Amino acid sequence: MSMSTLNNNDKIIRAWHFGPGGLRGRGGMGRFLAYLVPALTRDAAQVKCRVVDTYGPGPFWQMPFWFALAWLRLGWHALCGHIDLVHIHMAAYGSVFRKLLLLLLARAFGLPVILHLHGADFVEFMDRLRPASLRRAVIRTMASAEQLVVIGNYWRDYFTATLGIPGQRVTIIHNGVPDPRYSEPPIAWRTLREGGRLLTLGELGPRKGTPELLAALTDPRLRARPWTAVLAGNGPVEHYRAELQRMELTDRVQIPGWVERNEAWRLLAESDVFLLPSHMEGLPVAILEAMATGLPVITTPVGAIEDAIEDGVTGLLIPVGDTAALSDAILRLLDDPALGARLATAARLRFEQQFSIEHTATQVAALYTRLLTPTGTAPAHGTS
């Protein structure tokens, strides 16, 4: 297994990452990659990363050309001996088949592969996958990677108990985000302002609970409070703007569409309560950003969210699709700023302990080293 060297003691690990949109990708996976790669190369000086866009910045019809280019780049640079390790970031549906093609190509060249699972709807995808022989082939191909990296306990249990992938091949590495307190200006917990601002970040749509959120905001008890809200994200933006008009919420709620990272951090700094009533999730980067900023979080116990949000301790958990429970939780935090401050303080501490991007990068670098060390062995159940 080839590795270029700095000197006799330091070895450079040339890790190639493959993900949709590369470092400029929209959504949680793209934002995570944009956080991870700089932290990985900064904190682990022996790691040199190259990020390859497998989807492209344009419309869907251009995607096959971008993927073909990514596949060819992998083959050429593997043939030339320029790659030590392949780190593939995968979601669900079409992403699975594209990324498994990359995995098979990397394995054909004898390269170690990390398959990093991000897809919130991966369970739904596998449940719908037919015929059974195709499902078995997908599982068998995923299991051929040296390590499957999953983003929480829920996902480790799913891959080991439900899909039957051996536990020693599954490693937990939580998503991580930067610490906004080291930004300029620094961001910290802010006392609830008059009325309060509510915020959600991410894709708008049924999977993220946008219909329930809008319905909750029409609760007469909430209408009586002087709050405002920002629902930022991509998806059917115009549809939900029309819904605001129908519900007579345009004076209270803004839907700016997708916002880039700097604007997202600004919105977090200027808000008081973070909302994400999702139906399916991996481990949302937006929740971790809210925890890091010092916002109390209201969300649902889906995917790996419970690794970060403990009900009544680091946030409030409500049942999926429960509009009344969402209204009640918002009212609790608007009426009890002290509760919000306690939740935010505990969430901030948990972020520092488990979900900083430096913590994530350290775990990724350690996994690279284990996989490229002949005597190293992968952990039985990963670290968290």
PLY file of the C-alpha trace (Angstrom):
ply
format ascii 1.0
element vertex 384
property float x
property float y
property float z
element edge 383
property int vertex1
property int vertex2
end_header
0.00 0.00 0.00
1.69 3.17 -1.20
2.13 6.29 0.92
4.28 9.29 0.10
6.49 10.51 2.93
7.47 13.85 4.42
10.39 12.34 6.30
11.21 9.19 8.15
8.68 9.89 10.92
5.74 11.62 9.20
3.67 10.00 6.49
1.26 11.83 4.25
-2.14 10.18 3.85
-3.64 11.16 0.53
-7.38 10.84 1.09
-9.81 11.48 -1.75
-13.36 12.44 -0.78
-16.28 11.93 -3.16
-19.52 13.77 -2.46
-22.36 15.64 -4.18
-21.45 19.26 -4.79
-17.99 18.85 -3.32
-17.21 21.59 -0.82
-19.94 23.82 -2.24
-22.76 21.28 -2.01
-26.07 22.37 -0.58
-27.68 20.48 2.26
-26.24 18.86 5.34
-23.75 16.60 3.55
-22.17 19.46 1.62
-21.99 21.66 4.70
-20.42 18.83 6.71
-17.76 18.26 4.05
-17.02 21.98 3.95
-16.44 21.86 7.71
-14.56 18.54 7.85
-11.92 18.90 5.15
-10.33 22.16 6.43
-10.37 20.83 10.01
-8.91 17.50 8.91
-6.02 19.05 7.01
-5.41 21.67 9.71
-5.49 19.40 12.76
-3.98 16.31 11.14
-1.07 17.75 9.21
-0.21 14.37 7.70
-3.61 14.18 5.96
-3.94 15.74 2.51
-7.48 15.75 1.11
-8.85 16.16 -2.36
-12.62 16.57 -2.75
-14.31 15.41 -5.95
-17.79 16.60 -6.89
-19.95 13.66 -8.02
-23.07 15.70 -8.84
-22.06 19.12 -10.17
-23.37 22.62 -9.49
-25.93 22.63 -12.27
-29.30 20.98 -13.00
-29.98 17.27 -12.58
-29.49 16.45 -16.26
-25.82 17.44 -15.97
-25.21 15.06 -13.07
-24.32 11.96 -15.19
-21.48 13.90 -16.85
-20.09 15.06 -13.50
-20.33 11.55 -12.09
-18.62 10.04 -15.13
-15.82 12.59 -14.74
-15.48 11.70 -11.05
-15.34 7.99 -11.91
-12.66 8.57 -14.54
-10.61 10.77 -12.20
-10.70 8.05 -9.56
-9.58 5.41 -12.05
-6.78 7.51 -13.55
-5.31 8.73 -10.26
-5.60 5.29 -8.69
-3.74 3.84 -11.68
-1.04 6.51 -11.26
-0.66 5.74 -7.54
-1.83 9.17 -6.38
-4.41 7.94 -3.85
-3.93 6.17 -0.52
-7.54 6.04 0.69
-11.01 6.70 -0.75
-13.67 8.32 1.45
-17.11 8.14 -0.19
-20.05 10.16 1.15
-23.39 8.50 0.36
-27.06 9.35 0.85
-29.94 7.22 -0.49
-31.71 6.21 -3.71
-29.62 7.11 -6.80
-26.71 8.16 -4.62
-26.35 4.57 -3.42
-25.84 3.08 -6.88
-23.49 5.85 -8.01
-21.34 5.64 -4.90
-21.19 1.85 -4.98
-19.80 2.08 -8.50
-17.02 4.27 -7.10
-16.47 1.78 -4.28
-16.13 -1.12 -6.73
-13.64 0.82 -8.85
-11.54 1.74 -5.83
-11.56 -1.84 -4.59
-10.47 -3.04 -8.06
-7.31 -0.99 -7.55
-6.83 -2.38 -4.04
-7.54 0.93 -2.34
-9.08 0.98 1.16
-12.55 2.54 1.10
-14.57 4.30 3.78
-18.27 4.47 2.98
-19.76 7.34 4.98
-23.55 7.09 5.31
-25.49 10.37 5.58
-28.91 9.64 4.07
-31.88 10.50 6.27
-34.18 8.32 4.16
-31.79 5.39 3.75
-34.08 3.04 5.71
-37.02 3.94 3.48
-34.84 3.35 0.41
-33.77 -0.10 1.60
-37.32 -1.05 2.54
-38.49 -0.24 -0.99
-35.55 -1.84 -2.79
-36.70 -4.69 -5.03
-36.07 -7.41 -6.01
-34.61 -9.09 -2.94
-31.53 -10.13 -4.94
-30.74 -6.47 -5.65
-31.13 -5.62 -1.97
-28.71 -8.40 -1.03
-26.24 -7.21 -3.67
-26.35 -3.64 -2.29
-25.72 -4.89 1.26
-22.90 -7.17 0.11
-21.22 -4.35 -1.83
-21.48 -1.91 1.09
-19.97 -4.54 3.37
-16.94 -4.80 1.07
-15.77 -1.37 2.22
-13.07 -1.45 4.90
-15.30 0.66 7.13
-18.85 1.91 7.08
-18.95 5.20 8.96
-22.35 6.02 10.43
-23.37 9.19 12.24
-25.04 7.81 15.35
-26.20 4.88 17.44
-29.50 4.47 15.58
-27.63 3.98 12.31
-25.06 1.58 13.75
-27.89 -0.59 15.11
-29.69 -0.49 11.77
-26.66 -1.60 9.76
-25.61 -4.33 12.17
-28.94 -5.69 13.44
-31.20 -5.10 10.40
-28.81 -5.35 7.45
-26.49 -7.88 9.09
-23.21 -6.06 8.41
-20.55 -7.21 10.90
-20.11 -4.80 13.80
-16.35 -4.58 13.36
-16.92 -2.93 9.99
-19.22 -0.19 11.35
-17.78 2.88 13.07
-19.72 5.74 14.64
-18.33 9.19 13.90
-20.78 11.94 14.72
-21.15 14.96 12.49
-19.37 18.04 13.80
-19.51 21.79 13.26
-17.13 24.71 13.96
-17.29 26.65 17.20
-18.95 30.00 16.41
-17.45 31.57 19.53
-14.17 31.76 17.64
-15.76 33.60 14.76
-15.69 37.37 14.31
-17.71 38.65 16.07
-18.00 35.77 18.57
-21.44 34.21 18.96
-22.81 33.19 22.35
-26.12 32.58 24.12
-28.28 35.67 24.03
-31.16 36.47 26.33
-34.57 36.01 24.75
-35.56 39.30 23.15
-39.00 40.80 23.23
-41.35 38.43 21.43
-38.61 36.00 20.36
-37.41 34.87 16.94
-37.97 31.29 15.77
-35.67 29.73 13.19
-35.40 26.64 11.05
-32.60 25.84 8.57
-32.52 23.17 5.91
-34.67 21.82 3.14
-38.32 22.83 3.31
-40.87 20.06 2.86
-42.86 17.27 4.52
-39.73 15.31 5.54
-38.54 18.29 7.57
-42.00 18.84 9.09
-42.61 22.18 7.37
-46.41 21.64 7.05
-46.72 20.90 10.80
-44.53 23.88 11.65
-46.70 26.28 9.67
-49.84 24.75 11.17
-48.39 25.10 14.68
-47.71 28.79 14.08
-51.42 29.36 13.41
-52.29 28.22 16.95
-54.37 31.06 18.50
-52.19 30.96 21.62
-49.11 31.63 19.49
-50.81 34.28 17.39
-51.31 36.20 20.62
-47.52 36.40 21.16
-45.33 38.95 19.31
-42.82 36.43 17.87
-41.31 36.38 14.36
-39.89 33.42 12.42
-37.45 32.67 9.61
-37.79 29.41 7.65
-34.61 29.25 5.56
-33.85 26.46 3.12
-34.20 25.10 -0.38
-37.09 23.07 -1.72
-40.58 24.25 -2.77
-40.02 27.79 -1.51
-42.76 29.43 -3.60
-45.30 26.85 -2.44
-44.66 27.65 1.20
-44.67 31.39 0.55
-48.16 30.90 -0.90
-49.08 28.92 2.22
-47.97 31.85 4.37
-50.36 34.10 2.51
-53.20 31.63 2.85
-52.54 31.32 6.61
-52.11 35.09 6.99
-48.59 34.70 8.40
-46.66 36.89 5.96
-46.29 39.64 8.58
-44.65 37.18 10.99
-42.72 34.62 8.91
-39.98 35.07 6.31
-38.93 32.37 3.82
-35.69 33.62 2.24
-34.86 30.38 0.43
-31.45 28.73 0.65
-28.85 30.65 2.66
-25.10 30.13 2.55
-23.02 29.32 5.63
-22.19 32.85 6.74
-25.81 33.92 6.49
-26.94 30.78 8.34
-24.58 31.57 11.23
-25.88 35.16 11.30
-29.48 33.93 11.51
-28.55 31.54 14.31
-26.88 34.36 16.23
-29.97 36.54 15.90
-32.56 33.90 16.86
-33.91 32.55 20.14
-35.43 29.12 19.42
-34.42 26.55 16.78
-37.07 24.27 15.26
-36.65 21.08 13.23
-39.74 18.81 13.52
-38.41 16.24 11.02
-39.92 12.91 10.04
-36.58 11.36 8.99
-33.01 12.43 9.70
-29.41 11.35 9.81
-27.82 13.68 12.35
-28.73 17.20 11.20
-25.83 19.61 10.92
-28.29 22.46 11.53
-29.15 21.13 15.01
-25.46 20.94 15.89
-24.98 24.51 14.66
-27.85 25.62 16.89
-26.33 23.81 19.88
-22.97 25.42 19.20
-24.55 28.86 18.94
-26.48 28.52 22.18
-30.06 28.08 21.02
-32.66 25.84 22.66
-33.78 23.20 20.15
-37.21 21.71 19.53
-37.04 18.59 17.36
-38.17 14.97 16.97
-36.53 11.70 18.11
-35.68 10.38 14.63
-32.40 9.09 13.18
-29.46 9.91 15.43
-30.96 13.11 16.85
-31.21 11.54 20.33
-27.41 11.25 20.38
-27.41 15.06 20.61
-30.79 16.11 22.00
-31.94 14.61 25.30
-35.48 15.64 26.10
-35.60 18.21 28.88
-31.80 18.28 29.14
-30.29 19.56 25.88
-33.54 20.35 24.10
-37.20 19.40 23.74
-38.33 16.33 21.80
-41.84 16.05 20.40
-43.61 13.21 18.56
-43.30 13.17 14.78
-46.17 14.97 13.07
-47.70 16.25 16.31
-48.70 19.85 15.57
-50.24 20.41 19.01
-47.07 19.19 20.77
-44.98 21.50 18.60
-47.17 24.49 19.51
-46.94 23.58 23.19
-43.14 23.29 23.05
-42.76 26.67 21.35
-45.01 28.26 23.95
-42.97 26.67 26.76
-39.78 28.29 25.54
-41.34 31.64 24.71
-42.94 31.81 28.17
-39.94 30.48 30.11
-36.65 32.06 28.97
-34.89 30.48 31.97
-35.78 27.01 30.68
-34.43 27.95 27.24
-31.21 29.18 28.79
-30.75 25.94 30.77
-31.36 23.79 27.72
-29.02 25.90 25.60
-26.24 25.82 28.19
-26.44 22.02 28.42
-26.58 21.71 24.63
-23.54 23.95 24.27
-21.62 21.75 26.72
-22.58 18.60 24.81
-21.46 20.25 21.58
-18.06 20.99 23.12
-17.72 17.40 24.35
-18.95 15.48 21.28
-19.86 17.54 18.25
-17.09 20.01 17.50
-15.58 19.62 14.04
-12.16 19.19 15.66
-13.45 16.18 17.58
-14.88 14.71 14.37
-11.68 15.38 12.40
-9.58 13.68 15.09
-11.72 10.55 14.83
-11.58 10.53 11.02
-7.79 10.95 11.02
-7.43 8.13 13.55
-9.55 5.88 11.34
-7.37 6.71 8.33
-4.27 5.79 10.31
-5.75 2.49 11.49
-6.77 1.48 7.98
-3.35 2.31 6.52
-1.34 0.69 9.31
-0.71 -3.01 8.54
-0.90 -4.00 12.21
-3.88 -1.73 12.99
-7.35 -3.07 13.50
-10.65 -1.28 13.18
-12.76 -0.83 16.34
-15.56 -3.28 16.96
-18.27 -0.64 17.29
-16.55 2.63 16.60
-16.32 5.65 18.83
-18.88 8.23 19.68
0 1
1 2
2 3
3 4
4 5
5 6
6 7
7 8
8 9
9 10
10 11
11 12
12 13
13 14
14 15
15 16
16 17
17 18
18 19
19 20
20 21
21 22
22 23
23 24
24 25
25 26
26 27
27 28
28 29
29 30
30 31
31 32
32 33
33 34
34 35
35 36
36 37
37 38
38 39
39 40
40 41
41 42
42 43
43 44
44 45
45 46
46 47
47 48
48 49
49 50
50 51
51 52
52 53
53 54
54 55
55 56
56 57
57 58
58 59
59 60
60 61
61 62
62 63
63 64
64 65
65 66
66 67
67 68
68 69
69 70
70 71
71 72
72 73
73 74
74 75
75 76
76 77
77 78
78 79
79 80
80 81
81 82
82 83
83 84
84 85
85 86
86 87
87 88
88 89
89 90
90 91
91 92
92 93
93 94
94 95
95 96
96 97
97 98
98 99
99 100
100 101
101 102
102 103
103 104
104 105
105 106
106 107
107 108
108 109
109 110
110 111
111 112
112 113
113 114
114 115
115 116
116 117
117 118
118 119
119 120
120 121
121 122
122 123
123 124
124 125
125 126
126 127
127 128
128 129
129 130
130 131
131 132
132 133
133 134
134 135
135 136
136 137
137 138
138 139
139 140
140 141
141 142
142 143
143 144
144 145
145 146
146 147
147 148
148 149
149 150
150 151
151 152
152 153
153 154
154 155
155 156
156 157
157 158
158 159
159 160
160 161
161 162
162 163
163 164
164 165
165 166
166 167
167 168
168 169
169 170
170 171
171 172
172 173
173 174
174 175
175 176
176 177
177 178
178 179
179 180
180 181
181 182
182 183
183 184
184 185
185 186
186 187
187 188
188 189
189 190
190 191
191 192
192 193
193 194
194 195
195 196
196 197
197 198
198 199
199 200
200 201
201 202
202 203
203 204
204 205
205 206
206 207
207 208
208 209
209 210
210 211
211 212
212 213
213 214
214 215
215 216
216 217
217 218
218 219
219 220
220 221
221 222
222 223
223 224
224 225
225 226
226 227
227 228
228 229
229 230
230 231
231 232
232 233
233 234
234 235
235 236
236 237
237 238
238 239
239 240
240 241
241 242
242 243
243 244
244 245
245 246
246 247
247 248
248 249
249 250
250 251
251 252
252 253
253 254
254 255
255 256
256 257
257 258
258 259
259 260
260 261
261 262
262 263
263 264
264 265
265 266
266 267
267 268
268 269
269 270
270 271
271 272
272 273
273 274
274 275
275 276
276 277
277 278
278 279
279 280
280 281
281 282
282 283
283 284
284 285
285 286
286 287
287 288
288 289
289 290
290 291
291 292
292 293
293 294
294 295
295 296
296 297
297 298
298 299
299 300
300 301
301 302
302 303
303 304
304 305
305 306
306 307
307 308
308 309
309 310
310 311
311 312
312 313
313 314
314 315
315 316
316 317
317 318
318 319
319 320
320 321
321 322
322 323
323 324
324 325
325 326
326 327
327 328
328 329
329 330
330 331
331 332
332 333
333 334
334 335
335 336
336 337
337 338
338 339
339 340
340 341
341 342
342 343
343 344
344 345
345 346
346 347
347 348
348 349
349 350
350 351
351 352
352 353
353 354
354 355
355 356
356 357
357 358
358 359
359 360
360 361
361 362
362 363
363 364
364 365
365 366
366 367
367 368
368 369
369 370
370 371
371 372
372 373
373 374
374 375
375 376
376 377
377 378
378 379
379 380
380 381
381 382
382 383
